[in-house]
């Protein structure tokens, strides 16, 4: 295992954006999981391959266009209509097949040591824990995949709640349901919380729940959906340590 960098070795923002809409006192931090805390190599190809396998091998249908496959991730509750256009009348079965294949592939990545724990994760979570800041996970990945992933990297003990939404796609991000559930579990108020994720759906889910969004840019991770965020205020960071330059963390106790 490679040596984790010290905080002084990590990037720090030189300026704090001036805005009355940025919360000053943070009492709760929510995180996305995949490609925020744990990296999946070739993420776009990984998930798009699963879609192709489900459509062609499980449903024996013609492959929809790349554009419509891409849009599925950002569709929210509209995924039912999209899948129907593909010829899939049972959307829940689609996600059952998808999650089953994802679970098998994810275990293979874990066994081969190919999932990446970003180097800034443990230092950041440790510092927040020392400051007694409640933390939670809100992920579109179902719990039967997310929880073993967290266990593998010894992350589970940092979080007071883990909301995996793959079992109920109608509530998946960008819908705010998972964020609301996590806040309730942690007894936190949206105006005193931030949600850190890597994608536009994370930003939208946070905004829809009244939580301030923070978008992290991970290297070698394809960025998409920025056009959907026009007019939405959120902070961009290059590393989790940047959170300590942007926000003042205050324990609820």
C-alpha positions as CSV (number, residue, x, y, z in Angstrom):
1,X,0.0,0.0,0.0
2,X,1.4,3.3,-1.0
3,X,2.1,5.9,1.7
4,X,-0.7,8.4,2.0
5,X,0.3,12.1,1.5
6,X,0.4,14.5,4.4
7,X,-2.1,17.4,4.3
8,X,0.7,19.8,3.5
9,X,1.5,17.8,0.4
10,X,-2.0,18.0,-0.9
11,X,-3.4,20.8,-3.1
12,X,-5.1,23.7,-1.3
13,X,-7.3,26.4,-2.9
14,X,-5.7,29.8,-2.7
15,X,-9.0,31.7,-2.7
16,X,-12.4,31.2,-1.2
17,X,-15.2,32.2,-3.6
18,X,-17.1,35.2,-2.3
19,X,-20.8,34.5,-2.2
20,X,-23.6,34.9,0.3
21,X,-25.0,31.6,-0.9
22,X,-22.0,29.5,0.2
23,X,-22.7,28.2,3.7
24,X,-20.1,29.3,6.2
25,X,-20.7,26.8,9.0
26,X,-20.9,23.2,7.9
27,X,-22.2,20.6,10.3
28,X,-22.6,17.6,8.0
29,X,-20.8,16.3,4.9
30,X,-22.3,13.9,2.3
31,X,-20.3,12.2,-0.3
32,X,-20.9,10.3,-3.5
33,X,-18.9,7.1,-3.6
34,X,-17.7,6.0,-7.1
35,X,-15.1,8.4,-8.6
36,X,-15.4,10.7,-5.6
37,X,-13.9,8.4,-2.9
38,X,-13.1,5.3,-4.9
39,X,-12.1,5.3,-8.6
40,X,-13.3,2.9,-11.2
41,X,-10.8,2.6,-14.1
42,X,-12.2,3.6,-17.5
43,X,-15.4,4.6,-15.8
44,X,-17.4,5.5,-18.9
45,X,-16.4,2.4,-20.8
46,X,-17.1,0.3,-17.6
47,X,-20.7,1.3,-17.2
48,X,-21.5,1.6,-20.9
49,X,-20.3,-1.9,-21.5
50,X,-22.7,-3.1,-18.8
51,X,-25.6,-1.3,-20.6
52,X,-24.6,-2.9,-23.9
53,X,-24.4,-6.4,-22.3
54,X,-27.8,-6.0,-20.6
55,X,-29.6,-4.7,-23.8
56,X,-28.0,-7.2,-26.2
57,X,-27.4,-10.3,-24.0
58,X,-30.2,-10.2,-21.4
59,X,-33.0,-8.5,-23.4
60,X,-31.8,-9.6,-26.9
61,X,-32.5,-6.1,-28.3
62,X,-30.7,-3.9,-30.8
63,X,-28.2,-1.5,-29.1
64,X,-29.5,2.1,-28.7
65,X,-27.4,5.0,-29.8
66,X,-24.5,6.2,-27.7
67,X,-26.2,9.5,-27.2
68,X,-29.3,7.9,-25.6
69,X,-27.2,5.5,-23.6
70,X,-25.3,8.5,-22.2
71,X,-28.6,10.3,-21.3
72,X,-29.8,7.4,-19.3
73,X,-27.5,8.4,-16.4
74,X,-28.9,11.9,-16.2
75,X,-32.6,11.1,-16.8
76,X,-33.8,10.8,-13.2
77,X,-37.3,9.4,-13.1
78,X,-37.5,9.6,-16.9
79,X,-35.4,6.4,-17.2
80,X,-38.7,4.4,-17.5
81,X,-39.6,6.3,-20.7
82,X,-36.1,6.0,-22.1
83,X,-35.9,2.2,-21.5
84,X,-39.4,1.8,-23.1
85,X,-38.1,3.5,-26.2
86,X,-35.4,0.9,-26.3
87,X,-38.0,-1.8,-26.2
88,X,-37.6,-2.6,-22.5
89,X,-41.0,-2.7,-20.8
90,X,-39.8,-3.9,-17.4
91,X,-37.4,-1.2,-16.2
92,X,-36.9,-2.8,-12.8
93,X,-35.7,-6.0,-14.5
94,X,-33.3,-3.9,-16.5
95,X,-31.7,-2.6,-13.3
96,X,-31.7,-6.0,-11.7
97,X,-29.7,-7.3,-14.6
98,X,-27.5,-4.2,-14.6
99,X,-26.7,-4.4,-10.9
100,X,-26.0,-8.1,-11.0
101,X,-23.4,-7.6,-13.8
102,X,-22.0,-4.6,-12.0
103,X,-21.6,-6.6,-8.8
104,X,-19.7,-9.4,-10.5
105,X,-17.5,-7.0,-12.3
106,X,-16.9,-4.9,-9.2
107,X,-15.8,-7.9,-7.2
108,X,-13.4,-8.8,-10.0
109,X,-11.9,-5.3,-9.9
110,X,-11.5,-5.6,-6.1
111,X,-9.9,-9.0,-6.3
112,X,-7.4,-7.7,-8.9
113,X,-6.7,-4.6,-6.9
114,X,-7.9,-2.4,-9.7
115,X,-10.3,-0.2,-7.8
116,X,-8.6,3.0,-6.7
117,X,-8.8,4.6,-3.2
118,X,-7.9,8.2,-3.9
119,X,-5.0,9.3,-1.7
120,X,-6.8,12.3,-0.2
121,X,-9.7,10.2,1.1
122,X,-8.4,8.8,4.4
123,X,-6.7,12.0,5.5
124,X,-9.9,14.1,4.8
125,X,-12.3,11.7,6.4
126,X,-10.0,11.3,9.4
127,X,-9.8,15.1,9.9
128,X,-13.6,15.5,9.6
129,X,-14.1,12.6,12.1
130,X,-11.8,14.2,14.5
131,X,-13.8,17.4,14.2
132,X,-17.0,15.3,15.0
133,X,-18.6,16.1,11.7
134,X,-21.3,13.6,10.8
135,X,-20.7,12.0,7.3
136,X,-22.8,10.0,5.0
137,X,-22.7,8.3,1.6
138,X,-25.4,8.9,-1.1
139,X,-24.7,6.7,-4.2
140,X,-26.7,5.4,-7.1
141,X,-24.9,2.2,-6.6
142,X,-27.0,-0.4,-4.6
143,X,-25.9,-1.2,-1.1
144,X,-25.0,-4.8,-1.9
145,X,-22.2,-3.4,-4.1
146,X,-21.4,-0.2,-2.2
147,X,-21.0,-1.7,1.3
148,X,-18.4,-4.4,0.3
149,X,-16.5,-1.6,-1.5
150,X,-16.5,0.5,1.6
151,X,-15.5,-2.5,3.8
152,X,-12.6,-3.4,1.4
153,X,-11.1,0.1,1.8
154,X,-11.9,0.3,5.6
155,X,-14.2,3.3,5.0
156,X,-17.4,2.2,6.5
157,X,-16.6,3.3,10.1
158,X,-16.4,6.9,8.9
159,X,-20.0,7.1,7.9
160,X,-23.2,7.3,10.0
161,X,-25.3,6.3,7.0
162,X,-24.9,4.8,3.6
163,X,-27.8,5.3,1.1
164,X,-27.5,3.1,-1.9
165,X,-30.2,4.0,-4.4
166,X,-29.7,1.3,-7.0
167,X,-32.6,-0.8,-5.6
168,X,-35.0,2.1,-6.2
169,X,-34.2,3.9,-9.4
170,X,-37.1,6.3,-9.1
171,X,-35.2,7.9,-6.2
172,X,-31.7,7.8,-7.8
173,X,-29.8,11.0,-8.2
174,X,-30.5,13.7,-9.5
175,X,-33.7,13.1,-7.5
176,X,-33.1,14.5,-4.0
177,X,-34.6,11.5,-2.1
178,X,-31.3,10.0,-1.1
179,X,-29.9,13.3,0.2
180,X,-33.0,13.9,2.3
181,X,-32.8,10.4,3.7
182,X,-29.1,10.8,4.6
183,X,-29.8,14.2,6.3
184,X,-32.6,12.6,8.3
185,X,-30.4,9.7,9.4
186,X,-27.7,12.2,10.5
187,X,-30.1,14.6,12.1
188,X,-28.7,17.4,10.0
189,X,-30.3,20.4,8.3
190,X,-29.7,21.0,4.5
191,X,-28.6,24.6,5.0
192,X,-25.7,23.4,7.2
193,X,-24.6,20.5,4.9
194,X,-22.6,20.1,1.7
195,X,-22.7,17.2,-0.8
196,X,-19.5,16.3,-2.6
197,X,-19.6,14.4,-5.9
198,X,-17.9,14.1,-9.2
199,X,-20.8,14.5,-11.6
200,X,-23.6,16.8,-12.7
201,X,-26.2,14.5,-11.2
202,X,-24.5,14.9,-7.8
203,X,-24.7,18.7,-8.1
204,X,-28.4,18.5,-9.2
205,X,-29.3,16.1,-6.4
206,X,-27.7,18.4,-3.8
207,X,-29.4,21.5,-5.3
208,X,-32.8,19.8,-5.4
209,X,-32.4,19.0,-1.7
210,X,-31.3,22.5,-0.7
211,X,-27.8,21.3,0.1
212,X,-24.8,23.2,-1.2
213,X,-23.1,21.2,-4.0
214,X,-19.3,20.6,-4.3
215,X,-18.0,19.0,-7.5
216,X,-14.6,17.3,-7.4
217,X,-12.6,16.8,-10.5
218,X,-10.7,13.5,-10.5
219,X,-7.9,13.0,-13.0
220,X,-8.6,10.4,-15.7
221,X,-12.3,10.8,-15.1
222,X,-14.4,11.9,-18.0
223,X,-16.4,15.0,-17.1
224,X,-19.9,15.5,-18.6
225,X,-23.2,17.3,-18.0
226,X,-21.7,20.7,-17.3
227,X,-24.2,22.4,-19.6
228,X,-27.0,21.2,-17.3
229,X,-25.4,23.2,-14.4
230,X,-25.6,26.6,-16.0
231,X,-27.1,29.0,-13.5
232,X,-26.5,26.7,-10.6
233,X,-24.0,27.7,-8.0
234,X,-21.6,25.1,-6.8
235,X,-17.9,24.9,-5.9
236,X,-15.3,23.1,-7.9
237,X,-12.4,21.4,-6.1
238,X,-9.4,19.4,-7.4
239,X,-9.0,17.4,-4.1
240,X,-10.9,16.7,-0.9
241,X,-8.4,18.7,1.2
242,X,-9.7,21.8,-0.6
243,X,-12.9,21.5,1.5
244,X,-11.0,22.9,4.5
245,X,-10.1,26.1,2.6
246,X,-13.7,26.6,1.4
247,X,-15.7,25.8,4.6
248,X,-15.7,26.2,8.3
249,X,-16.6,22.9,9.9
250,X,-18.5,23.0,13.3
251,X,-19.6,20.0,15.4
252,X,-23.3,19.7,16.1
253,X,-22.4,18.8,19.7
